[in-house]
Amino acid sequence: MLALVLALGSSLAYGCADFLGGLGARRAHVLRTVMIAAPASLVVELALWPFLGASWSAQAVGWGALSGVASAAAFALLYRTLAVGPMNILSPMTALVSALLPVAIGLAQGEHLSGPAIAGIPLALAAVVLVSAGPGTRAARPSRSALLLAVGAGTAIAVQLICLDQAPADSGLAPLITGRAVSSAVTIGAALALRGRLGPERPSLPLSAGAGVLDSLANLAFLLAARNGDLAVVAVITALYPAGTILLARAVLSERVHRGQLAGLGTAALAVGLLALS
């Protein structure tokens, strides 16, 4: 049950982070937003270090560094994917791939799922697609390159989560701090290299920093959930993060929640209930 609660917290935090980051990047290049969000995330993890501890073994640093590289790649591929569009098809595909790979790894590592979990995981995967997809999914077909970008973004997200899960259970925050430092360095380096193309517009400081803080908390919740439960279950619940974004968009921006998304939210609730019984 603890793993389930933590995974739900991670999913909600990821969804809120995406919402704030999206708002912060509306009038400025996304790399400018990340240049604020990434250091804010690192500050949070460093602040938590004295309370949660960190063991700097070679494995913890290695897996953390790999997760940081994957995180930076995921960020670049995800926003490129959404820029190419159509979002209604590519976004759920990215979320689905990000869930399927950790499930496969978890099962390959010998995780044994109960009956409710076996029923709940497919429902959760269906909920990911329904929640992510909006109206007009038949209006346009993505190109082959767009599909490859979506698969690449989902794969990078999955690799980040898998690397965090592979870090030693007694390593504390070491993999998170290492990963965030690496992803921050890569992202800021890319921003500096492309500074001539970023434009003069500045993102919202509070929104961008808030996105970074929430993303850091989401990573922490996922790491703790994976240490207390099965990766296959935790990854699927975490992949429901679009639900948080949708609900915030409805509450703050008065955006319409479509029938398919409502069905997805109901399916997600049913899936979480089944997984809670496992």
N, C-alpha and C positions, 0 to 999 in steps of 0.2 A: 504493500500500500504506500509506503514511503516513496518508493521509486516512481509510482504512478503520480503522486502529488507533485514530486519534483519535476517530472517530465511535463506535466500540465503547466507548471510554473514556467518552465523553459519555453514551451510553445507560446504561452501568452506573452512572455517578455520578448521573444523574437518577433512576434506579430506587432507589438507596440513599438519596438525599435524600428521595424520597417516603415511603420506609419510615420513616426517622427522624422526618420531619415528622408523619406519621400517628400514630406512637407519642406524640410530644410533644403532639399536639393531642387525645389521647383524653379527657383530663379537663378540658380548658380550651377556650375559644373559639379557633377557628383564627386569628383576627386577633391574639390574644395571642402565638401561636407565631410568626407572621410578624414581629411587632414585635421579636423576638429574632433570627430567621433573616435578615431583610433587612440589618440593620446588620452582622451577622457576615459576610455575603457581600461587602458593600462594603469591610469591613476587609481581607479577603483580596485583593481586586482592587487596593486602594490599596497593600498590602504588595508586590504583584508589579509594580507600576508601575515602580519603579527598575530592575528586571531586564528587563522586556519592553518598556518604553517606551510612549509614547502621543503621537500627533500630533493636536492639537486643531483640526482643520479644521472648517469649517462643515458639511460633509457627514458627517464622523464624529460630531459632536455631534448633528446633526439625526436621522440614522438611529438613533443610540444612544437619543435621547430617545423616538423613536417606538417603539423596541423596549421601552423601560421602561413606556410607557403600555400597550402590548399585553400585557406581562408582568403588570402589575397587573390588567388586565381578565381575562386568562386565569386568574389565581389565583381571582378572585371567581366567575367563571362555572364553573370546574371544580368547586369545592367546593359550589357551589349545585346543580350537576348531580348530583353524587354524593349530595347530601342528598335530592334529589327521588327518585332511583332509577327503575327498578331498575339497580343498578351493573353487573350482568352484561351488559347491553345497551348502556348509555350510555357506560361506560368504553372498550370497544373502539371505539365509534363516534367518540368524541373523539380517540383515538389515531390512528384511520384518517384522519380529516379533517386532523389535524395533519401527517400524512405526505403526503397527496395534493396539497395546495395547493403546498408547496415543489417537489414533483416537476413539477407543471404549470408553475410559474414557471421552473424550471430548463430544461425542454424549450423553453419559449417564448423563453428567452434564447439558444437555439441550442446547448445542450449536446448532444453526439453520444454516444450510449451504444453500447457494444460488445454483441455477441451475448450473452455471459454476463450483462451488466448488464440487458439487456432481459428475460432469463429470471429473473434474481434479484430484480428489483424487485417483480413481482407475487407471488412467493413470500414476500418480506419483508412485503408488505402483508397477505397471508393469515396470516402468523405473528403479526402485530400483533393481529389479531382473535382468533386461537386462544389466544394467551398471555394476553390481557386477560380473556377470558371464563371464568367459572367454571361450576359446575353450576347447573341450574335456570333456564337462559335462557328457557325456555318458560313459566315460572311466572307471569310478569306482563308486561303490555305497557305501554311507556312512553306517557305522554300526549303530545299534540302540543307542549305547552309544554316538556316535558322533552326531547324530541327537538331542539327549537330551541335549548335551553340547551346540549346536547351539541355541536351543530354550531357554536354560538357559541364554546364553550370551545376546540374544536379549531381553529377559525379564528383565535382570538386567539393560541394557541400557535404556529400556523403563521406568523402575521404577525410575531411576535417573532423567529422564526428567519430569516425572509426579510429583515427589516430589518437584522439582524446581518450577513447575507450581503452586503447591498447597501453596507455601509460600506466605505470605501476599504481596500484590502489593506495599505496602509502606515500605517494609523492606530493600530496597536498595540492597547492596551487602552482607548483613548479611548471607543469605542462601548459597551464593557461597563461602564466606570465611570459614564458618563453614564446609561446605561439603568438601572443598579442604583440610582443616586441618585434618579432620577425615580420608579422603582417603589417605592422605600423611602418617599419623601415621600408618594406617593399612598396607599400602604397605611397608613402611620402616621397620615396625616390622616384616613382613613376610620375607623381604630380610635379616634381621639380623638373624632370626631363621633358614634360609636356606643358610647362608653365606658359609657353607662348600660345597654347590653344585653349587655355582654361577660361579666358574672358575676364572682364573686370568685375563681374557680379560677385557679391559675397553672400554666402548662405547664412541662415539664422543661427547665431551662436547657441542660444538655449536649446533649440530643437536638435541641432547637430550633436551637441554635447549630451543631451538627454538620450538620443539614439545610441550613442556609444556606451553610456552607463547601462542602459537596458540590455544591450547586446552582451556586455560583460556578465551581467547577472544571468542572462539566458545560458551562456556558456558554462557558468558555474553550476547552475541548476542541472544542466544536462550531464555534466561530469559526475556530480553527486548521484544523479539518478542511475547512470550507467554503472556506477560502483555498487549500487544497492539493488539492481535488478537486471533483467535480461536486455541486452542491446537490441534484440529484435523488437521487443515491446516498446522500449524507451524511444527508439528512433522513429517508430510509426507515430506515437503520440506527439513527439516533438514536431513532426512534419505537418501537424495540423495548424501551424502558426498562421496561415492566411486567415483563419477564423478571427483571431485577435485584431488583425488589420481591418477586416471587414466590419467588425462590430464598432471599432473606433471611428472608422469612416462614417458609419451610420450615425453615431452619437455626436461627433464633432462637426462633420461636414454635411450631415443630412443626406448622405448618399443612399440611394435605393438599394435594398437587399433583394435580389431576385429570387424567383421560386426555386431555381436549381441550387442556389446558395443556402436557402432555408432548408431544403432537403438535405444538403450537405451537413449543416449544423446539427440537424436531428440525427443523421446517421453517425456523426462524430460522437454525439452524446450516448447513443446506443453502444457504439464500439468501446468507448471509455468505460461504460458500465460493465460490459463483458470482460474487459481487460482487468477491471478492479476485482473480479471474481477469480482471476487466475492466480 
